[in-house]
């Protein structure tokens, strides 16, 4: 079963299917990138969003704005690649990431997969478990 299938399966009882597909697409995209999961945090830090990363890592996971997501991921191509993977429009992907990324970053940092400075710790998350955990908090 692929990550997008797992994400869709998790929302069969309700919830936002687009958010679930975006979360699955994000996990797939980060697995395929050289920077991996730490690359997500690094992108936000490098694009001047360190304050947001600090808030999210401390558990303040209220949704970001779409412009914060666009700024934080600027230059990475992640939004367009998730759109291609999922068949969703870039606008829907940004809306989904605005909800998902704060919870995702909090999970990565609070579970010691990535440091608050964006360094990998050597203990990458198991993708299916990460997806279940993040979607469990959102759905």
C-alpha positions in Angstrom: 0.0 0.0 0.0 1.4 3.4 -1.0 1.4 6.5 1.2 -1.3 8.2 -0.8 -3.5 5.1 -0.4 -2.8 5.1 3.3 -3.7 8.7 3.6 -7.0 8.2 1.7 -7.8 5.2 3.8 -7.5 7.3 7.0 -10.2 9.7 5.9 -12.8 7.2 4.9 -14.7 8.0 8.1 -14.6 11.7 7.5 -12.1 14.5 7.5 -10.5 16.4 4.6 -9.4 14.0 1.9 -7.4 16.8 0.1 -5.4 17.4 3.3 -4.7 13.7 3.6 -3.5 13.5 0.0 -1.3 16.5 0.5 0.2 14.9 3.6 0.9 11.7 1.8 2.4 13.6 -1.1 4.6 15.6 1.3 5.9 12.4 2.9 6.6 10.9 -0.5 8.3 14.1 -1.7 10.6 14.4 1.3 11.6 10.7 1.1 12.7 11.3 -2.5 14.7 14.5 -1.7 18.4 14.4 -0.7 17.7 16.6 2.4 14.9 14.3 3.4 12.7 15.3 6.3 15.3 17.7 7.7 15.2 19.6 4.4 11.7 20.8 5.2 12.8 22.5 8.3 16.0 23.8 6.6 13.9 25.3 3.8 11.8 27.3 6.3 14.9 28.4 8.2 16.8 29.5 5.0 13.8 31.4 3.8 13.5 33.6 6.9 10.8 31.6 8.7 12.8 30.6 11.8 10.2 32.2 14.1 7.5 30.0 12.6 9.7 26.9 13.0 10.3 27.8 16.7 6.6 28.2 17.3 5.7 25.0 15.6 8.4 23.0 17.4 7.1 24.3 20.7 3.6 22.9 19.9 1.9 26.1 18.6 0.6 24.3 15.6 -2.1 26.6 14.4 -2.3 26.7 10.6 0.1 28.9 8.7 -1.0 31.2 5.9 -0.6 30.1 2.3 1.8 32.9 1.8 4.0 31.7 4.7 4.0 28.2 3.2 4.9 29.7 -0.2 7.7 31.8 1.3 9.0 29.0 3.5 9.2 26.5 0.6 10.3 29.1 -1.9 12.8 27.7 -4.4 12.3 24.1 -3.4 9.6 23.1 -6.0 7.9 21.0 -3.3 4.4 22.6 -3.9 4.4 21.9 -7.6 5.8 18.3 -7.1 3.1 17.5 -4.6 0.5 18.9 -7.0 1.9 16.5 -9.7 2.0 13.5 -7.3 -1.6 14.0 -6.1 -3.3 15.5 -9.1 -4.4 18.5 -6.9 -4.0 22.1 -7.9 -1.1 24.1 -6.4 -3.6 26.3 -4.6 -5.2 23.2 -2.9 -1.7 21.9 -2.1 -0.8 25.3 -0.4 -4.0 25.3 1.6 -3.3 21.7 2.7 0.3 22.4 3.6 -0.8 25.5 5.6 -2.6 23.1 8.0 -0.2 20.1 7.7 3.3 21.7 7.9 3.0 23.1 11.5 2.0 19.7 12.8 4.5 17.9 10.7 7.4 20.2 11.9 6.3 19.8 15.5 6.3 16.0 15.1 9.7 15.9 13.5 11.3 18.1 16.1 9.5 16.8 19.2 10.3 13.2 18.3 14.0 14.0 17.7 14.0 13.2 14.0 15.3 16.7 13.3 16.8 19.4 15.5 15.2 22.9 15.7 18.1 24.1 13.6 17.2 21.7 10.8 19.9 19.1 11.3 19.0 15.4 10.9 19.5 13.4 14.1 20.1 10.1 12.4 16.8 8.7 13.4 14.5 9.3 10.4 10.8 8.7 11.0 9.1 5.7 9.6 6.9 7.2 6.8 3.7 5.3 7.5 3.9 6.0 11.2 4.6 9.7 10.6 1.7 10.0 8.3 -0.6 8.2 10.8 0.5 10.5 13.6 0.2 13.7 11.7 -3.2 12.8 10.2 -4.4 11.5 13.5 -3.9 15.0 15.0 -5.6 16.7 12.0 -8.6 14.5 11.2 
